[in-house]
């Protein structure tokens, strides 16, 4: 079951979206749904990465610079 909503797009963005819909033989709604799903999926991946790295030690910027200098990287 789909929900109906109203969104406001920049006129140029709307035009580009309509043209892409014609070229891909998809509806504007399909394109927007795909874009939103992709964006949410990327957010989920980012959150998973943060959770996986939560136990890693935190390094200060100063400590990183000193380590780079110590090893001749800068």
C-alpha positions as CSV (number, residue, x, y, z in Angstrom):
1,X,0.0,0.0,0.0
2,X,1.4,3.4,-1.0
3,X,0.9,6.7,0.8
4,X,0.3,9.9,-1.1
5,X,2.3,13.0,-0.1
6,X,3.0,16.5,-1.5
7,X,6.6,17.6,-2.1
8,X,7.9,20.8,-3.5
9,X,10.8,20.6,-6.0
10,X,12.9,23.3,-7.6
11,X,11.5,23.8,-11.1
12,X,14.8,22.8,-12.8
13,X,15.0,19.6,-10.6
14,X,11.4,18.8,-11.5
15,X,12.1,19.2,-15.2
16,X,15.2,17.0,-15.0
17,X,13.2,14.4,-13.0
18,X,10.4,14.4,-15.6
19,X,12.9,13.9,-18.4
20,X,14.6,11.1,-16.6
21,X,11.2,9.4,-16.0
22,X,10.5,9.6,-19.8
23,X,14.0,8.2,-20.7
24,X,13.8,5.4,-18.1
25,X,10.1,4.6,-18.7
26,X,9.5,5.0,-15.0
27,X,7.2,7.3,-13.1
28,X,8.4,10.3,-11.2
29,X,7.1,8.6,-8.1
30,X,9.2,5.5,-8.8
31,X,12.3,7.6,-9.3
32,X,11.7,9.5,-6.0
33,X,11.0,6.2,-4.1
34,X,14.3,4.7,-5.4
35,X,16.2,7.8,-4.5
36,X,14.8,7.9,-0.9
37,X,15.5,4.2,-0.5
38,X,19.0,4.7,-1.6
39,X,19.6,7.6,0.7
40,X,18.1,5.7,3.7
41,X,20.2,2.7,2.8
42,X,23.4,4.8,2.8
43,X,22.4,6.2,6.2
44,X,22.0,2.7,7.6
45,X,25.4,1.7,6.3
46,X,27.0,4.8,8.0
47,X,25.3,4.0,11.3
48,X,26.4,0.4,11.1
49,X,30.0,1.6,10.5
50,X,29.8,4.0,13.5
51,X,28.6,1.1,15.7
52,X,31.3,-1.2,14.5
53,X,34.0,1.4,15.3
54,X,32.5,2.6,18.6
55,X,35.0,0.6,20.6
56,X,38.1,2.0,18.8
57,X,40.2,4.4,20.8
58,X,39.7,8.1,20.2
59,X,42.8,10.0,19.0
60,X,43.2,13.7,19.3
61,X,44.2,15.8,16.3
62,X,47.3,16.7,18.1
63,X,48.3,13.1,18.7
64,X,47.7,12.2,15.0
65,X,49.9,15.1,13.9
66,X,52.7,14.1,16.3
67,X,52.5,10.5,15.1
68,X,52.7,11.6,11.4
69,X,55.7,13.8,12.2
70,X,57.4,11.0,14.2
71,X,57.1,8.7,11.2
72,X,58.3,11.3,8.6
73,X,54.9,11.5,6.9
74,X,54.7,15.3,7.3
